[in-house]
Amino acid sequence: MKMSIIIPCYNEEENIPIILDKFDNILTNEDIEIILVNNGSTDSSDEVLRRLLPKYLFARTVLVPINKGYGYGILQGLKEAKGDFLGWMHADMQTTPSDVLKSYKILEENSWNKNIFVKGRRRKRPLFKRIVTFGMSLFESILFGEILHDIGAQPNFFLKSFLTAGLIHL
């Protein structure tokens, strides 16, 4: 397994079929697993997942009974991921499945180099949000001594050993 993508889903009953269908249309490689985290949804997301997942062999689900936030949902999915590279994206299509495929190709073209961190970039955002993002990027760049752009953009992919080495804490 080369790559796992975590998708936290909180009340995403309408988006789950769309995202699964979009992945189904672009994935031709069994080296990508999609983990949809039912992140304490109160709508019929659980029913939608149970009904649809048997049709999509590349996808599975993790249940978080009580929503403890977006980040908690990501962490629960990361714990279950089998890929060598791990990442996440929104369920509401802020990021498209084609961006995941672009990330996969970047990693593949670089021979799955363990020093690569692949990160998305948001576009066509309102001016105020771009200003806030610029301010946060400037702060983070000063803090870490490395030029960083829009760290909230997705998808993000990194080597799984970052988790096991303690660089990212679950």
C-alpha positions, 0 to 999 in steps of 0.5 A, spaced: 500 500 500 503 506 497 498 511 499 492 512 504 487 518 504 483 520 510 476 524 509 473 526 516 465 526 514 461 530 519 454 530 516 456 529 509 450 524 507 450 528 500 457 529 499 459 521 500 456 519 494 459 524 490 466 523 493 466 516 492 463 516 485 469 521 483 474 517 486 471 511 482 472 515 476 479 516 477 482 511 481 486 505 476 491 503 482 490 499 488 495 502 491 491 508 494 486 507 500 480 512 502 478 512 509 472 515 510 471 517 518 464 518 520 466 523 525 460 523 530 455 525 524 448 526 526 445 525 519 444 519 515 452 519 513 452 512 517 447 509 513 450 512 506 457 509 508 454 502 510 450 502 503 455 504 498 462 502 501 461 495 499 461 497 491 467 501 492 473 496 494 478 502 495 474 505 500 473 503 508 470 507 514 472 508 521 467 510 526 468 516 531 461 515 535 462 522 538 465 528 534 471 531 537 473 536 532 476 535 525 483 534 527 480 528 532 477 525 526 483 525 522 487 522 527 483 516 528 483 515 520 491 516 521 491 510 526 487 505 521 491 507 515 495 502 511 499 506 506 506 508 506 504 515 505 498 518 509 494 524 507 487 527 508 482 532 505 475 535 506 469 531 504 465 537 502 469 537 495 474 543 497 479 539 494 478 534 489 480 527 488 484 529 482 488 533 487 490 526 490 491 523 484 496 529 482 499 528 489 500 520 488 504 522 481 508 527 484 510 521 489 511 516 484 515 521 479 520 522 485 521 514 487 517 515 493 522 519 496 521 519 504 523 526 504 518 529 500 512 532 503 506 534 498 501 539 500 495 542 496 494 550 495 487 553 495 485 558 489 480 563 488 479 564 495 475 571 497 480 577 499 479 577 506 481 569 507 487 570 502 490 576 507 488 571 513 492 565 510 498 570 508 498 572 515 498 565 518 503 563 512 508 569 514 508 567 522 509 560 521 515 561 516 518 566 521 516 561 527 519 555 523 525 558 519 522 555 513 518 559 507 511 556 508 505 557 504 498 556 506 499 550 511 491 549 511 490 547 504 489 540 502 491 535 500 497 533 505 501 527 504 507 525 508 511 519 510 507 514 515 514 513 519 513 520 521 508 518 526 512 512 528 518 516 529 514 521 534 514 527 529 507 527 529 503 525 535 497 521 535 
